[in-house]
Amino acid sequence: MKKIFIITLGLGLILSCGKKEKKLEEIEKTPLPQISPEEIKIDTIAIKDTFMPKGYPYQALQRPDPLKPLVGAAFKGEEKEVDLSTLKLVGILKGNKGNAALFEGSDGRAYFIREKDKVRGGYVKAITSNEVIVEITAYGTPIEVKYSLRQEE
């Protein structure tokens, strides 16, 4: 009984392998259809929505959401305009990406300001090794205001 099963299985494998070779030869002979890139339409939005869902609902139940950032909205691209008239220039930092000015407020808070940052009524035009030049537009006319470091003796 086992011998008949093994012989039948062997013959089946041999015969089926021969048929596959004929099919491969037929497939190689058939020409491929020519498709231009304009004819291929892929719905990338549907693919994106499938693999990247828009968000996950979180039910807090009197707990903070662990997926929300702890830092405020100031780091999300919101720019606050600083009033430099109430600040004191403390130092100028030199770096690879340009100079930055360090101002100190009356409450002791530090403000780092770079070139082209917005300030109240204008923007920071330049930061040199010992001064900060701010261009303020008042009544349609640009005015340059210079903040210099004080030399302590």
Beta strands, then each sheet from edge to edge (+ up, - down):
strand 1: 88-95
strand 2: 98-104
strand 3: 110-114
strand 4: 118-119
strand 5: 122-127
strand 6: 131-138
strand 7: 141-148
sheet 1: 1+ 2- 3+
sheet 2: 4+ 5- 6+ 7-
end
